[in-house]
């Protein structure tokens, strides 16, 4: 199995089984992984952990903050933060829920 880096990844996913699968897979690749079930929890972790290098977030999240809003808020304070969006919805649903302009990087 290929080995990843030693970077810290924050996985944000409200579905426990999906979150667990992502966390376990990334850890098996050698990454340090922390997790949150919603946007507010993720923002707290991002403020507390300056070593997070990748935000791996679902687009549709509970708690009043979408994945897109989470990424925008995180990158205001940390523009170097890489963001990877994930979802189980079709592209048109993503564009309308999360906005039509996606964060780069």
C-alpha positions, 0 to 999 in steps of 0.5 A: 500500500502506498504511504502518504505524508505525515501532514495533519488532515482535518476530516469534516463529515456528518455521517459517522460511517463515512467519516470513520472510513475516511479517517481510517483510510487516511491514517492507514496511509500515514497521515495524522487525522483529526475529525469533526462532525460539523462546521462549528466543531471544525472551526474550533479545531482549525483555530486550536491546531495550526498544524492542519495542512488539509481540510477534507470536508463534506459540502453539506454539513449540519450546524449552520455552516456548509462545507464551502462556508467552512473553507472560506472562513478557514482560508481567511485566516489561513490562505495556505490551507489546502481544501478538498471537497467531497459530497454524495450529491450531483454537481448541480446540487453542489453548485446551488448549495455551496456557491458556484465559485470553488476555493482553489488549491 
